[in-house]
């Protein structure tokens, strides 16, 4: 069981200090998660702490490759609504 940080990570350092298992480390070009150390915070927190604080939607994936902080999770705006709003802005 392990999470994965993908290339959309901007190295903001938000996740690294909140990881209780110290599985997150700085690498180039973005932070990574040591699969051998990652517990997904099971037994310590209700949700993975890295995903709860990550400001980049979709940057952290579960073992199945599904974003645990998906688009819309921070803003509360679904990707469909965001696309509609962006289209409307570009039309003006």
trRosetta pair geometry for C-beta under 8 A, 3 or more apart (Angstrom, degrees):
i j d omega theta_ij theta_ji phi_ij phi_ji
1 38 7.1 -130 113 109 69 92
1 39 7.0 43 94 -151 114 35
1 40 5.5 -74 151 -7 113 123
1 42 7.3 13 120 -7 155 137
1 63 6.0 -85 -136 -51 52 139
2 23 7.8 -154 -139 178 96 148
2 33 6.3 163 180 119 99 120
2 35 3.8 -26 -102 -135 172 77
2 36 8.0 3 -86 -25 136 24
2 38 4.1 98 -131 70 78 132
2 40 7.2 -151 -112 -49 20 92
2 63 6.1 97 53 -87 57 93
3 33 5.3 12 82 75 79 176
3 38 5.6 -146 25 -171 77 147
3 40 5.9 126 -36 -98 101 81
3 48 5.9 86 -53 -140 152 163
3 50 6.6 175 94 60 155 135
3 51 7.3 -132 -144 -43 154 109
3 60 5.6 5 173 -177 124 100
3 61 6.6 154 -165 78 71 46
3 62 6.1 -46 -111 -110 75 42
3 63 7.5 -79 -85 -49 39 63
3 68 6.9 -61 -127 10 119 141
4 33 6.0 -136 -108 40 34 119
4 60 7.1 155 78 -157 43 54
4 61 4.6 -19 62 61 97 99
4 62 8.0 -27 20 62 84 2
4 65 7.8 -14 44 -104 135 56
5 9 4.9 38 168 -58 111 142
5 15 7.4 176 -90 70 136 165
5 24 7.3 72 -25 -130 139 101
5 30 6.2 -143 130 131 113 114
5 31 5.1 -11 98 91 165 86
5 32 5.9 -148 51 -113 110 30
5 33 5.6 126 -6 -20 94 97
5 50 7.5 -94 -74 162 109 141
5 59 6.1 8 -153 153 76 90
5 60 5.6 -26 -98 -100 65 73
5 61 7.9 180 -82 18 18 77
6 9 6.6 156 76 -18 41 93
6 30 7.6 20 121 86 26 154
6 58 7.7 -47 51 139 129 76
6 59 5.8 -147 50 -157 82 52
6 60 7.6 -165 7 -83 82 24
6 61 6.2 60 -33 -13 112 114
7 29 6.9 39 -139 74 86 111
7 30 5.9 169 -128 3 41 143
8 30 7.9 58 62 -106 25 164
8 56 5.5 176 129 162 101 134
8 58 6.3 23 59 96 158 94
8 59 4.7 -127 84 -99 101 87
9 12 7.9 -129 -175 6 74 82
9 30 3.6 115 75 -169 116 131
9 31 5.4 -122 169 35 153 85
9 56 6.3 -179 -107 52 40 154
9 59 5.0 117 -73 -168 68 126
10 30 7.4 -8 -43 -119 12 106
10 55 7.9 -51 40 75 122 103
10 56 6.0 151 -1 -60 100 137
11 26 6.9 65 -138 -135 105 97
11 29 7.8 -105 -39 157 123 58
11 30 5.8 -137 -55 -129 85 59
11 31 6.1 146 -104 -31 65 87
12 15 8.0 85 70 0 88 81
12 55 6.2 0 38 33 171 118
12 56 7.7 165 -3 -23 129 107
13 16 5.6 -50 -154 26 61 119
13 17 7.3 40 165 -9 84 100
13 26 7.9 -10 -96 -82 83 115
14 17 7.9 -86 -180 35 25 91
14 18 7.3 -8 153 4 62 121
14 53 4.8 -158 153 136 112 110
14 54 6.3 157 85 -99 127 40
14 55 6.3 115 -4 -10 161 95
15 18 6.2 -84 -155 46 37 101
15 19 6.4 47 158 -44 77 102
15 24 5.4 -145 123 -150 103 170
15 31 6.4 162 65 107 123 165
15 49 7.5 137 -147 114 72 80
15 50 3.8 44 -149 -138 116 87
15 53 6.0 167 -86 77 61 109
15 54 5.7 14 -65 -77 114 87
15 60 7.7 151 -105 -75 151 134
16 19 6.3 -49 -157 6 28 114
16 24 4.7 -140 -108 106 61 119
16 25 7.3 91 -125 -97 110 25
16 26 6.9 -10 -89 -50 148 84
16 31 6.4 -135 -64 -128 101 141
18 49 4.3 -144 139 149 110 125
18 50 6.6 167 81 -77 106 51
18 52 7.8 -115 137 65 152 101
18 53 5.6 113 20 5 161 151
19 22 5.9 137 105 -83 107 21
19 23 5.5 -127 173 39 138 75
19 24 4.5 164 -28 9 156 109
19 49 6.2 -176 -90 74 41 118
19 50 5.9 20 -80 -60 94 103
20 39 7.7 -55 78 48 102 121
20 41 6.3 99 26 -115 119 81
20 44 5.1 -124 59 147 168 166
20 45 7.3 164 -12 -14 137 112
20 49 6.7 110 -16 5 89 144
21 37 5.0 163 141 160 112 89
21 38 6.3 153 78 -111 142 29
21 39 5.1 141 -51 6 149 103
21 41 7.8 -140 -10 -80 106 53
22 37 6.4 -75 83 172 66 145
23 33 5.2 32 134 -162 106 80
23 34 4.7 -135 -159 51 74 85
23 35 7.9 99 -166 -58 123 12
23 36 8.0 -179 -128 70 103 53
23 37 3.6 -178 -99 98 89 107
23 38 4.1 132 177 -70 167 68
23 39 7.6 -179 -33 2 141 66
24 31 5.6 14 -174 174 99 123
24 32 7.3 165 -148 85 57 37
24 33 5.5 -30 -93 -100 67 72
24 34 7.7 -137 -64 7 21 80
24 50 6.2 145 -64 -96 142 133
25 31 6.8 163 84 -154 29 79
25 32 6.0 -22 64 63 79 83
25 33 8.0 143 19 -102 70 26
25 34 6.5 48 2 -34 114 103
26 31 5.7 -51 -104 -102 47 76
27 30 6.9 5 74 78 82 37
27 31 6.6 110 27 -133 78 25
27 32 4.6 11 16 -3 135 114
33 37 7.9 -137 176 68 73 94
33 38 5.1 43 165 -67 115 135
33 50 7.5 -95 -87 -21 125 175
34 37 4.3 43 91 22 113 110
34 38 6.4 168 80 -27 56 87
35 38 5.8 -49 -132 26 32 114
39 42 5.3 -120 155 37 91 84
39 43 7.1 -56 155 36 134 105
39 44 7.3 82 96 7 132 118
40 48 5.2 -70 -163 -81 63 108
40 62 7.6 43 -117 -131 131 87
41 44 5.0 -101 -168 65 71 102
41 45 4.2 -32 166 47 128 102
41 47 6.9 32 76 115 141 25
41 48 4.8 165 10 -110 120 48
41 49 5.5 133 -82 -12 144 85
45 48 7.3 125 84 -100 122 16
45 49 5.7 94 35 -55 168 91
45 52 7.9 -102 153 -9 143 146
47 51 6.5 -96 156 74 104 111
47 52 5.4 115 100 -62 117 113
47 68 7.8 165 -169 165 101 120
48 51 4.5 67 82 15 106 107
48 52 6.8 180 91 -15 53 88
48 60 7.2 -153 103 146 140 144
48 68 6.2 48 37 122 128 155
49 52 5.5 -56 -143 35 36 113
49 53 6.4 11 166 -2 68 110
50 53 6.7 -77 -153 45 24 93
50 54 6.0 38 155 -45 66 109
50 60 5.7 153 117 -111 108 154
51 54 5.6 -40 -133 14 32 120
51 60 4.6 -136 -89 78 88 145
51 68 4.4 -53 -121 103 159 111
51 69 4.4 -172 -164 -42 89 107
52 69 7.8 -160 -68 -87 23 118
54 59 5.5 -147 173 62 138 118
54 60 5.6 176 -16 -15 167 122
54 69 5.3 176 68 33 119 169
55 74 6.9 75 -149 -113 51 156
56 59 3.9 56 98 -30 112 136
56 69 7.7 91 88 101 51 130
57 67 7.4 53 167 172 66 144
57 69 5.7 -132 -132 131 51 88
57 70 6.4 16 -176 140 97 23
57 71 4.8 100 140 -99 134 45
57 72 7.0 111 -150 14 150 35
57 73 5.7 156 -125 39 102 94
57 74 5.5 -122 -67 5 104 110
57 75 7.7 -51 -53 0 144 95
58 67 4.3 -50 -125 -118 60 150
58 69 6.7 -114 -36 89 25 74
58 70 5.9 47 -79 -135 77 42
58 71 5.6 5 -43 -47 118 76
59 67 7.7 71 22 -135 26 105
59 69 6.8 -18 41 67 74 118
60 67 6.8 95 72 -150 51 67
60 68 5.4 -52 104 48 98 99
60 69 5.5 56 44 15 103 108
61 64 7.9 -129 170 72 96 50
61 65 5.2 -10 -179 -145 136 35
61 66 6.3 132 -153 60 82 25
61 67 5.8 -53 -96 -87 68 45
61 68 6.9 140 -137 -7 19 85
62 65 7.3 -57 68 11 63 16
62 66 5.2 -11 37 59 105 83
62 67 8.0 138 -2 -144 80 1
62 68 5.2 100 -48 -54 94 110
66 70 7.8 -33 169 -72 80 112
67 70 4.2 121 95 -87 118 68
67 71 7.5 58 91 -12 161 64
69 73 5.0 -145 -169 75 60 153
69 74 7.3 40 177 -44 104 92
70 73 5.2 113 59 -32 58 115
71 78 7.9 71 117 -167 92 40
71 79 4.6 56 112 -72 133 105
71 82 7.4 -103 167 22 115 151
72 75 6.1 -80 -139 59 40 90
72 76 6.7 24 -180 -163 75 6
72 77 5.6 -128 -125 80 81 43
72 78 4.8 19 -111 -107 149 34
72 79 5.9 -94 -40 -35 114 66
72 82 7.2 -138 -81 -22 87 125
75 82 7.5 84 84 -81 150 120
77 81 5.0 -122 -172 88 85 120
77 82 5.0 105 129 -63 116 91
77 85 7.5 -30 -174 2 142 144
78 81 4.7 91 56 9 82 101
78 82 6.9 -147 94 -6 41 88
79 82 5.5 -55 -144 38 33 114
79 83 6.3 36 156 -22 66 104
80 83 5.8 -54 -151 33 29 111
80 84 6.6 30 150 -18 63 105
81 84 5.6 -52 -149 35 34 114
81 85 6.3 34 153 -19 66 105
82 85 5.7 -54 -147 37 32 111
82 86 6.2 31 155 -18 65 107
83 86 5.8 -54 -144 38 30 110
83 87 6.3 33 155 -21 64 106
84 87 5.8 -56 -149 36 28 112
84 88 6.4 28 153 -19 63 107
85 88 5.7 -55 -150 36 31 112
85 89 6.4 32 152 -19 65 105
86 89 5.7 -52 -147 36 33 112
86 90 6.3 28 155 -16 65 108
87 90 5.9 -58 -146 40 29 108
87 91 6.3 35 153 -28 63 107
88 91 5.6 -53 -149 28 30 116
88 92 7.1 21 156 -15 61 105
89 92 6.3 -66 -158 34 32 104
